Amino acid sequence: MSSSQSNGVNATVTCKAMGAATLGRHLARRLVQVGVRDVFAVPGDFNLTLLDQLIAEPGLNLVGCCNELNAGYAADGYARSTVGIGACVVTFTVGGLSVINAIAGAYSENLPVICIVGGPNSNDYGGNRILHHTIGLPDFSQEYRCFQAVTCAQVIVKDLDDGHDLIDNAIVTAIMESKPVYISICCDLPTIQHPAFTACDSFPHSLEP
C-alpha cells in the first residue's frame, strides 16, 4: 500500500472513530470553514442550546451584543472589514424582526451575512399552539415571510435528515450571490447527533477561504 493510500485509510478510520457530530457543531464548523471567526449574538430562550454549540467550536468567538439590531450591523461591518462573511445569531421573531433592518442594509450593499435564528421546537410546527415571541396567532411563518424580501435564501431546519443540505446550500448561496441568507433552527435540534454531520465532512474546496 502506498503512503497516500495509507493516509487515506487512516483519515477514514479517524473520521469513523470520531463519530457523528451535532447539528449545532456542524453549523459552527461550516462558519469556521468559510472564514467566520466572530459571531455576533443576542441570547434568547430559543437559541441558548445553539449558542452553547457554537461556543464549543475551536476558532469561533461569540460576541455578545446589547440588542439584535447592533448584532446585525456588527455582522455587516465584519463582512465589510474582512471582505468575507459576517454572521449573527438572534432569537425567534422578537429577535428576527429586530435584526431585519440591518439585514436589509446588507442586502442592498451586497454583503454575505448569515442571519441565524433560534426557532420554536420542531414539534410546535403544524400544531395549533400560540407561543410567546409571536404575534398571538398559531402561525410561525411571519418572520420567514419578512426575510424573503431581504435575503437571497431562507431555510427552516425542522428535521435532522435534511439539516445538513439546508445549512450548506444556504451558506453556498450567500457566498455565490454575495447577499444575506436566513437560517432558522428549531431549538430542540442543535444538540442532537446525526450521521450526516461528521468531523471530516469538508465544505466544497472552491468555497473555502
PyMOL commands that set and color helices and strands:
alter all, ss='L'
color gray80, all
select helices_A, chain A and resi 3-18+23-33+48-55+68-82+96-108+122-124+142-148+160-177+205-207
alter helices_A, ss='H'
color red, helices_A
select strands_A, chain A and resi 20-22+38-41+61-64+86-91+113-119+153-157+181-186+193-198
alter strands_A, ss='S'
color yellow, strands_A
deselect
rebuild
show_as cartoon
